Amino acid sequence: MDAPRWLDDREDRAWRGYRRMRRLLDLQLARDLMRDAGLSEPDYDVLSDLSEAPDGRLRLGELADRMLWSRSRLSHHLSRMQQRGLVTREECATDGRGSVVVLTAEGRRAIEAAAPGHVAAVRRHLIDLLEPDELAALDRLAHRVVDRLAGTGNARSASGRDPEPLT
């Protein structure tokens, strides 16, 4: 077995800084979203993906792949969202074993109300802190890492879609 290539001081600082930034940013965006819209990040992700899908409908498996969640975990989360009237589930017409997740009118109202505040929070906590060259570097870096992980099977989604925008 090869000896590990330990991080040097510069690499370690960058890695630890990234990890801390990601955790703090995710936590702040989740807090803002809950405070301002009463939605969790997974709620927002489900509603956002459905709102961008044709007719506000996606197969459960495709939605799970987009979220990098198991079907079981997503199904449990969708049950809670159904109780709140944000989504419904229907049997898949082409596959009796599958189901389709459908955005309700209440779900559409929720995502349309939440999106402006969420985008403002993304701007406030990240985008507006970056210079144009830093934003371009972040874009290149994010896509390079996503392409590598999606290409090696480490990411659950193999849809080939571009990474989701920061909304």
BELGI-V798845 format. One record per residue. N is the residue number from 1. SS is DSSP state (~ for helix, > for strand, _ for the rest). OMEGA is omega as a letter, one per 40 degrees, with the letter a starting at -180 (* if undefined). D_FIRST is the distance of its C-alpha to the first C-alpha in Angstrom with 2 decimals. Layout:
BEGIN
<<N | SS | OMEGA | D_FIRST> <N | SS | OMEGA | D_FIRST>>
END
This chain:
BEGIN
<<1 | _ | a | 0.00> <2 | _ | i | 3.81> <3 | _ | i | 6.54> <4 | _ | i | 8.92> <5 | _ | a | 12.00> <6 | _ | i | 14.66> <7 | _ | i | 18.07> <8 | _ | a | 20.71> <9 | ~ | a | 24.14> <10 | ~ | i | 25.62> <11 | ~ | a | 22.84> <12 | ~ | i | 22.83> <13 | ~ | i | 26.62> <14 | ~ | a | 26.71> <15 | ~ | a | 24.24> <16 | ~ | i | 26.14> <17 | ~ | i | 29.42> <18 | ~ | a | 28.64> <19 | ~ | a | 27.64> <20 | ~ | i | 30.82> <21 | ~ | a | 32.95> <22 | ~ | a | 31.84> <23 | ~ | a | 32.56> <24 | ~ | i | 35.88> <25 | ~ | i | 36.94> <26 | ~ | a | 36.21> <27 | ~ | a | 38.07> <28 | ~ | i | 41.02> <29 | ~ | i | 41.40> <30 | ~ | i | 41.33> <31 | ~ | a | 43.94> <32 | ~ | a | 46.12> <33 | ~ | i | 45.98> <34 | ~ | a | 46.95> <35 | ~ | a | 49.66> <36 | ~ | a | 51.15> <37 | ~ | a | 50.86> <38 | _ | a | 50.02> <39 | _ | i | 46.94> <40 | _ | i | 43.31> <41 | ~ | i | 40.61> <42 | ~ | i | 39.92> <43 | ~ | a | 43.70> <44 | ~ | a | 43.86> <45 | ~ | i | 40.99> <46 | ~ | a | 42.67> <47 | ~ | i | 46.07> <48 | ~ | i | 44.88> <49 | ~ | i | 43.10> <50 | ~ | a | 46.16> <51 | ~ | i | 48.60> <52 | ~ | a | 46.99> <53 | _ | i | 46.88> <54 | ~ | i | 49.84> <55 | ~ | i | 52.46> <56 | ~ | a | 50.18> <57 | > | i | 48.40> <58 | > | i | 44.80> <59 | > | a | 43.30> <60 | ~ | a | 41.47> <61 | ~ | i | 38.23> <62 | ~ | i | 38.43> <63 | ~ | i | 39.15> <64 | ~ | i | 36.21> <65 | ~ | i | 33.91> <66 | ~ | a | 35.41> <67 | ~ | a | 34.89> <68 | _ | i | 31.33> <69 | _ | i | 32.76> <70 | _ | i | 33.01> <71 | ~ | a | 36.44> <72 | ~ | a | 37.16> <73 | ~ | i | 36.53> <74 | ~ | a | 38.63> <75 | ~ | i | 41.33> <76 | ~ | i | 41.75> <77 | ~ | i | 42.01> <78 | ~ | i | 44.48> <79 | ~ | i | 46.63> <80 | ~ | i | 47.12> <81 | ~ | i | 47.91> <82 | ~ | i | 50.37> <83 | ~ | i | 52.16> <84 | _ | i | 52.70> <85 | _ | a | 54.05> <86 | _ | a | 51.42> <87 | > | i | 50.16> <88 | > | i | 51.19> <89 | > | i | 49.47> <90 | > | i | 51.01> <91 | > | i | 50.18> <92 | > | a | 48.77> <93 | _ | a | 51.56> <94 | _ | a | 49.28> <95 | > | a | 46.96> <96 | > | i | 48.51> <97 | > | a | 45.18> <98 | > | i | 44.30> <99 | > | a | 45.91> <100 | > | i | 46.81> <101 | > | a | 46.75> <102 | > | i | 49.89> <103 | > | i | 50.74> <104 | _ | i | 54.08> <105 | ~ | i | 56.76> <106 | ~ | i | 55.85> <107 | ~ | i | 52.18> <108 | ~ | i | 53.26> <109 | ~ | a | 55.48> <110 | ~ | a | 52.65> <111 | ~ | i | 50.19> <112 | ~ | i | 52.99> <113 | ~ | a | 53.96> <114 | ~ | a | 50.42> <115 | ~ | a | 49.14> <116 | ~ | i | 51.25> <117 | ~ | i | 50.26> <118 | ~ | i | 46.57> <119 | ~ | i | 46.61> <120 | ~ | i | 48.50> <121 | ~ | i | 45.85> <122 | ~ | i | 43.02> <123 | ~ | a | 45.11> <124 | ~ | a | 45.96> <125 | ~ | a | 42.48> <126 | _ | a | 40.47> <127 | ~ | a | 42.17> <128 | ~ | i | 45.11> <129 | ~ | a | 42.94> <130 | _ | i | 41.31> <131 | _ | a | 42.83> <132 | ~ | a | 43.03> <133 | ~ | i | 40.21> <134 | ~ | i | 37.98> <135 | ~ | i | 38.84> <136 | ~ | i | 38.01> <137 | ~ | i | 34.61> <138 | ~ | i | 33.94> <139 | ~ | i | 35.02> <140 | ~ | a | 32.69> <141 | ~ | a | 29.69> <142 | ~ | a | 30.40> <143 | ~ | i | 30.87> <144 | ~ | a | 27.73> <145 | ~ | i | 25.57> <146 | ~ | i | 27.64> <147 | ~ | i | 27.47> <148 | ~ | a | 23.65> <149 | ~ | i | 23.39> <150 | ~ | a | 26.28> <151 | ~ | a | 25.02> <152 | ~ | i | 21.62> <153 | _ | i | 23.27> <154 | _ | i | 22.10> <155 | _ | a | 25.79> <156 | _ | a | 28.19> <157 | _ | i | 30.80> <158 | _ | a | 30.71> <159 | _ | a | 34.35> <160 | _ | i | 33.78> <161 | _ | i | 36.17> <162 | _ | i | 36.00> <163 | _ | a | 34.80> <164 | _ | i | 37.70> <165 | _ | a | 39.95> <166 | _ | i | 40.09> <167 | _ | * | 43.09>>
END
